[in-house]
């Protein structure tokens, strides 16, 4: 197997050729990767926006030309996208979800400004339309609980089929994609049936051959974000509930990637940058982890270039 440094060099060469964008399909540009795993209420919005501009510059300097932000903060990321486009600061192309859509959840308090709580299909439809009105390129929904939200079980389903279908319909009718945060197999299957275009994390996908079959048939991309396992290496520094959940999912997460690859599920690279100890600019850390999960070094490069372009609908399938 190639060394990590050589793997990174290959990515730079391919990206520099201009043939494909080097993309990170799952980031949170407003989050700083600190151990708390939450939005700090004592920080001003101005400071948060300036820090996000720094994150964007670090990401671009690392060779990543496109990122998909799947949960920002109070829509500040839209201002950052505008500033980058106008040349006031440097950064990658930002593909933005705005606020992620969730059922009533403790996450809304832990990540102030990131969540748009909605209960029932009609309210979800309205919430999706709000993000599109703000300029969202993609709609993000919570199909299951989250590792970083207190009191939630990652394997437990959240949004129903009808709720996620409403979000998918709103996204698709204006040519946008829907991304589904999903750890548990039941939530993954429901998200795919509802029309999700990408599954974020997919930690327990290994428990549902049916979900894998449908993902392969429909071309639904898995964005594994194996880098989130770095949190379990810092168990003493992060909240105990996060460390316990992250550690519990780790082995299944790698098994899910291997089985998805064997089943023909398309895979795209994402790191969930911004979560504890997953820094912006360290995007390439995901590639050797995917190799550990069963991809070849070249496959790991492809999933962060041409596959990412396909998942964004920037390249023909």
Helices and strands as residue ranges (DSSP letters): H 4-17, E 23-27, H 45-61, E 66-69, H 76-85, E 93-96, E 100-102, H 107-110, E 115-117, H 121-134, E 138-142, H 161-172, E 177-182, H 185-194, E 198-201, G 205-207, H 209-218, E 221-223, G 226-234, H 240-263, H 285-292, H 297-303, H 306-311
